[in-house]
Amino acid sequence: MAASPLPDPATPQGRAGLRALLAAPERAVVVLDFDGTLAPIVPDPGQARAHPAAVPAMARLAPLIGSLVVLTGRPAATAVAYGGFAGVPGLEHLVVLGHYGAERWDAAGGRVEGPGDDPGVAAARAQLPGVLAAAGAPQGTWTDDKGGRAVAVHTRRTTAPQAAFEALRAPLTALAEQHGLVVEPGSMVLELRPPGMDKGVALTAHARAAGAGAVLYAGDDLGDLAAYDAVDRLRGEGVPGVLVASASTDVPALSDRADLVLPGPEAVAALLDGLAGAIG
């Protein structure tokens, strides 16, 4: 099967990052968001699954590079299940960092390690129905329990998703602050979670532990901006990087900064396949 063609980044920094990745793949770290990047965005996040081309492309690329990582706001175990990552030949060394890096799953051991449930999340979850009712949350607003480390409120199914999102931002922020949490905004979703960990912190820690010689990060939403900032900081330290935007949702704050903008998970899978072809 012929490899997918490799797209050319639009920026000098992106082109330098890609050259460095291809020149020394054994020191390359490739980090991928899940929803909107490996998996298409769907109305019900519980039905999200990796694009059919994603896992085969990941399995071709992973043995050729230093490290392949999935970095997601979901619980690590959920991402592993929805991605179909466990037991895949070629992904024996895959790492999944869940809850923005608070949890870690290694394919080699098959176990999730993390700090456990957060009491602030439990308290906020208990109060959330009353807060939503008092805020006049419209029909179609719904909550997504992400285990003991986060709870999210989605407005995508309402008749005016952006208006509902804006109306709920302040009361949910107040609820989060009451319990020592932060609000992570996304595409028609507001997530309440503990502070101190984000995708930038997780990406930086992993890249340094892996001795990265080049880093590629692909994401699609506001929560990925912290990872973009981390790649920029690594570039400033002399580690070349490539910023990829999976533009399955319209997030100009991300796509305007990206070195390479792709139209969604199928194109991300093609990029991974193209990298494997160019290396191998």
Legacy VTK file of the C-alpha trace (Angstrom):
# vtk DataFile Version 3.0
C-alpha trace
ASCII
DATASET POLYDATA
POINTS 280 float
0.000 0.000 0.000
1.514 3.348 -1.031
2.058 5.893 1.721
0.029 9.093 1.742
1.783 12.172 0.331
3.390 14.346 2.989
1.934 17.891 3.146
4.274 20.868 3.322
3.961 23.143 6.396
3.134 26.751 5.561
5.700 28.326 7.911
9.525 28.265 8.070
9.401 26.988 11.646
7.058 24.186 10.658
9.237 23.183 7.726
12.319 23.173 9.975
10.451 21.036 12.502
9.412 18.538 9.868
12.956 18.326 8.490
14.315 17.658 11.974
11.694 14.977 12.620
12.514 13.186 9.380
16.290 13.544 9.844
16.309 11.924 13.301
13.012 10.045 13.762
14.434 8.024 16.641
14.355 11.250 18.698
10.986 12.482 17.421
7.983 12.836 19.735
4.548 12.910 18.074
1.670 13.950 20.341
-1.969 13.755 19.242
-5.216 15.023 20.705
-8.127 12.557 20.513
-11.516 14.210 19.874
-11.530 16.154 16.620
-7.994 15.030 15.787
-8.008 11.227 15.799
-11.777 10.883 16.217
-14.450 12.878 14.351
-16.547 15.234 16.452
-19.989 13.697 17.053
-23.097 15.061 18.839
-22.710 12.520 21.661
-19.082 12.305 22.889
-19.861 8.857 24.230
-20.131 7.673 20.626
-16.765 9.092 19.525
-14.418 6.563 17.966
-11.060 6.885 16.239
-11.285 7.329 12.471
-10.848 3.930 10.760
-7.575 5.087 9.175
-6.101 6.488 12.382
-4.990 3.399 14.291
-3.418 1.656 11.264
-1.456 4.846 10.494
-0.378 5.171 14.132
0.758 1.544 14.148
2.887 2.132 11.035
4.489 5.262 12.454
5.032 4.339 16.103
7.876 1.807 15.623
9.794 4.331 13.506
9.906 7.245 15.987
11.040 7.870 19.520
7.601 8.242 21.092
3.937 8.369 20.069
1.511 9.864 22.573
-2.242 10.510 22.725
-2.921 13.508 24.990
-6.575 14.093 25.864
-8.937 15.663 28.358
-10.802 12.366 28.552
-9.969 9.728 31.148
-7.077 7.667 29.798
-9.058 4.422 29.917
-11.889 5.986 27.915
-9.523 7.196 25.208
-7.917 3.753 25.012
-11.326 2.083 24.663
-12.762 4.580 22.167
-9.532 4.632 20.198
-9.167 0.850 20.092
-5.484 1.237 21.025
-4.971 -1.783 23.289
-3.290 -4.862 21.863
-2.565 -3.360 18.438
0.664 -4.629 16.827
2.964 -1.670 16.353
1.504 0.257 19.300
3.320 -1.707 22.002
4.938 1.486 23.312
2.004 3.885 22.873
1.396 6.247 25.774
-2.030 7.758 26.482
-2.077 10.766 28.815
-5.618 11.342 30.069
-7.238 14.182 32.021
-4.749 16.600 30.428
-1.829 14.500 31.631
-2.978 13.718 35.169
-3.406 10.055 34.157
-1.041 7.840 32.181
-1.677 4.554 30.349
1.226 2.637 28.811
0.465 -0.052 26.266
3.379 -2.078 27.618
1.717 -2.484 31.017
-1.917 -1.844 30.153
-2.631 -0.047 33.427
-3.783 3.493 34.198
-1.807 5.420 36.797
-3.031 8.681 38.281
-3.932 10.614 41.425
-7.484 9.313 41.816
-10.736 11.230 42.257
-10.744 14.916 43.135
-13.118 15.938 45.984
-13.736 19.334 44.391
-15.057 17.663 41.246
-17.398 15.493 43.313
-18.734 18.537 45.164
-19.219 20.559 41.982
-20.942 17.628 40.298
-23.449 17.409 43.149
-24.303 21.110 42.837
-24.285 21.241 39.052
-28.003 20.475 38.393
-29.074 23.314 40.666
-26.572 25.737 39.126
-27.762 24.911 35.612
-31.408 25.310 36.608
-30.739 28.669 38.275
-28.835 29.847 35.189
-31.739 28.944 32.899
-29.779 26.395 30.929
-31.802 25.727 27.768
-33.167 22.391 26.631
-30.406 20.333 25.063
-27.773 21.315 27.642
-26.265 18.180 29.077
-23.458 17.087 31.376
-20.651 14.646 30.685
-19.200 12.929 33.744
-15.526 12.308 32.957
-14.855 10.226 36.024
-13.538 11.603 39.278
-11.264 14.223 37.706
-13.637 16.357 35.600
-17.232 17.111 34.656
-18.245 18.939 31.477
-21.316 20.850 30.337
-22.138 20.737 26.618
-24.319 23.194 24.714
-23.911 21.739 21.215
-27.417 20.233 21.206
-29.237 23.446 22.193
-31.018 25.620 19.644
-28.478 28.440 20.157
-25.250 26.692 21.228
-22.986 29.761 21.359
-25.513 31.840 23.315
-25.999 29.005 25.809
-22.228 28.597 26.105
-21.754 32.286 26.927
-24.680 32.349 29.367
-23.289 29.424 31.351
-19.651 30.509 31.429
-19.972 32.838 34.458
-22.089 30.599 36.742
-19.935 27.569 35.970
-16.776 29.566 36.612
-18.195 30.636 39.984
-19.030 27.007 40.810
-15.536 25.898 39.825
-13.857 28.584 41.936
-15.994 27.643 44.933
-14.441 24.166 44.875
-10.878 25.018 43.843
-11.378 24.024 40.215
-10.805 25.739 36.874
-13.024 25.933 33.798
-11.539 24.680 30.522
-13.538 26.072 27.571
-13.800 24.132 24.340
-16.021 23.944 21.293
-19.490 24.353 22.856
-18.294 22.742 26.094
-17.204 24.039 29.506
-15.221 21.570 31.592
-14.648 21.843 35.334
-11.415 20.206 36.486
-8.582 20.571 39.022
-5.890 23.184 38.316
-2.181 22.576 37.899
-2.182 20.297 34.869
-2.780 21.139 31.237
-1.679 19.804 27.879
1.319 22.123 27.818
2.633 20.871 31.150
2.081 17.255 30.083
3.674 17.696 26.660
6.735 19.482 28.067
7.314 16.839 30.741
7.029 13.991 28.259
9.208 15.650 25.616
11.979 16.341 28.119
11.802 12.844 29.616
12.020 11.380 26.103
14.970 13.582 25.110
13.003 14.909 22.161
14.966 16.146 19.168
11.772 17.280 17.430
8.122 17.498 18.471
4.918 17.402 16.439
1.631 18.250 18.114
-1.813 17.942 16.515
-5.000 19.283 18.093
-8.297 20.952 17.241
-9.696 22.980 20.160
-8.991 25.666 22.749
-7.603 23.154 25.240
-4.806 22.486 22.755
-3.494 26.053 22.939
-1.451 25.166 26.036
0.273 22.428 24.013
0.930 24.924 21.220
2.513 27.263 23.773
4.680 24.386 25.022
5.923 23.594 21.502
6.750 27.268 21.030
8.754 27.252 24.273
10.596 24.116 23.200
11.413 25.795 19.893
12.904 28.650 21.892
15.107 26.091 23.648
16.326 24.698 20.330
13.919 21.771 19.883
12.258 22.077 16.438
8.507 21.581 16.341
5.489 21.303 14.082
2.065 22.638 15.083
-0.831 20.889 13.328
-4.453 22.038 13.476
-7.163 19.510 12.750
-9.756 22.017 11.573
-12.765 19.740 12.009
-14.197 22.557 14.125
-13.651 26.256 13.467
-11.161 27.427 16.104
-9.205 30.324 14.543
-7.139 30.730 17.714
-5.583 27.383 16.837
-5.581 27.322 13.041
-4.132 30.842 12.824
-1.072 29.668 14.768
-0.641 26.297 13.091
2.187 25.430 10.728
-0.093 22.952 9.012
-3.906 23.049 8.860
-5.690 19.804 7.980
-9.425 19.318 7.402
-10.012 16.711 10.116
-9.147 13.244 11.461
-8.952 11.537 8.068
-6.310 14.047 6.980
-4.473 13.659 10.300
-4.349 9.906 9.712
-2.996 10.566 6.214
-0.294 12.790 7.720
0.777 10.015 10.102
0.799 7.576 7.214
2.850 10.000 5.141
5.368 10.413 7.939
5.737 6.653 8.202
6.293 6.420 4.444
8.856 9.227 4.433
10.790 7.689 7.351
10.551 4.048 6.363
LINES 1 281
280 0 1 2 3 4 5 6 7 8 9 10 11 12 13 14 15 16 17 18 19 20 21 22 23 24 25 26 27 28 29 30 31 32 33 34 35 36 37 38 39 40 41 42 43 44 45 46 47 48 49 50 51 52 53 54 55 56 57 58 59 60 61 62 63 64 65 66 67 68 69 70 71 72 73 74 75 76 77 78 79 80 81 82 83 84 85 86 87 88 89 90 91 92 93 94 95 96 97 98 99 100 101 102 103 104 105 106 107 108 109 110 111 112 113 114 115 116 117 118 119 120 121 122 123 124 125 126 127 128 129 130 131 132 133 134 135 136 137 138 139 140 141 142 143 144 145 146 147 148 149 150 151 152 153 154 155 156 157 158 159 160 161 162 163 164 165 166 167 168 169 170 171 172 173 174 175 176 177 178 179 180 181 182 183 184 185 186 187 188 189 190 191 192 193 194 195 196 197 198 199 200 201 202 203 204 205 206 207 208 209 210 211 212 213 214 215 216 217 218 219 220 221 222 223 224 225 226 227 228 229 230 231 232 233 234 235 236 237 238 239 240 241 242 243 244 245 246 247 248 249 250 251 252 253 254 255 256 257 258 259 260 261 262 263 264 265 266 267 268 269 270 271 272 273 274 275 276 277 278 279
